[in-house]
Amino acid sequence: MTLTLTDVDRLAHLARLRIEGDPRQRMLDKLNGFFGLVTAMQAVDTTGVQPLAHPLAAVRDVPLRLHGDAAGEPATLEARQANMQNAPAAQDGLFLVPKVIE
């Protein structure tokens, strides 16, 4: 996949970036280099290769750090009030957020 300066302009517009002049060509070169690397990686046959949960798992056992799914002690009233102090809007101990779904 090879991009053109038109593609860079479109990507900049979508990202709300203003890229003019020489930086456009540098960005084009970097993006095309990235896509060249992706193309080279896609050419590698990975049939039968198991994905790793952690990069070090290829050389040694790595325990996964998972948080236990257990209920803790309920927060005290003082702790709850302290947590609610930074809320822009709160009511009855709950955070109020703007409605985003009609």
N, C-alpha and C positions, 0 to 999 in steps of 0.2 A: 504494500500500500504506500503510495507516494502522495504527499500533500502538495498543494500549490499555495501561492500567496493569497489567492482568493479564499482557500480553506482557512488559512491563518486569520484573515480578516473576519470571516464568519465566526470562528471560535472566539476571537477577541470580543466580537459583538455580543455573543451569547454569554460570555463571562463578564460583560460590562467593563472591559478593559480598553484603553486607548493605546494602541501600538502603531507607531508611525515610523516611516523611514527605515534606517539600518536595523533597528531591533526586530522588524518583521522578518528580515532575511535570516537573522540569527535564530529566531524562534522557529522558523521553517526548517532550518538545518537541524536544530535540536529535536524537533518533533519527528522528522524523517529518520534521524538516528535512532530514536526510541522505537519507532515502528519497525525499523530494520532489525533491532535486537529482538523484538517480539516475534518477527517472522523467523529468525534463526532459532529461537527457542521452540517455536511450534514445529520445526522440522525434526526435533529430537523425538525418537520413539520411546514413549513412556509406558508402553503396554506392560502390565504386571507390576508396575512400581506403586507401592502403597504410599499415600500421602502421609506426611509427618505432622503430628500435632505441634511439634516444636522442632526447630532446626537442629538442636543438639541431640535429638532422639536418634539421629543416625549414628552417633558415636557412643552414647551411653543412655541409661534409663533416666528419664526425666519425669518426676512425679508431677501430675497436673495439680495446680493450686485451685481447687474449687471450694467455694464457700458452702458450708453446710446449710441444708434447707431446714432450719429449725427456728421456731419462734423464740424470741428473746423475752426478757422482762419488759413489761409495758413501761412506757416512758412516764416519768413523774410529771405532775402538772407544771412544776417549775421548769423542767427540761423542755416541755412542749411550748411553754410561753417563750422561753429563750429562743427556740427554733423559729417561732412565728414572728419575732421582732423584725427580721429582715424582709418579711413578705410585703410586697407592694400593696396587696389587698388580702384581707382575711376576714372570715366570719365564722363564729361558733367553732373555732379551733381548726378550720379548714382553709386551705389556700384557695383564693378566688382567681380564676383565669378567664381571659376573654373567650367568648364563644367563637370557635373556628369552623364549625360544621353547621350548616343551615338545617 
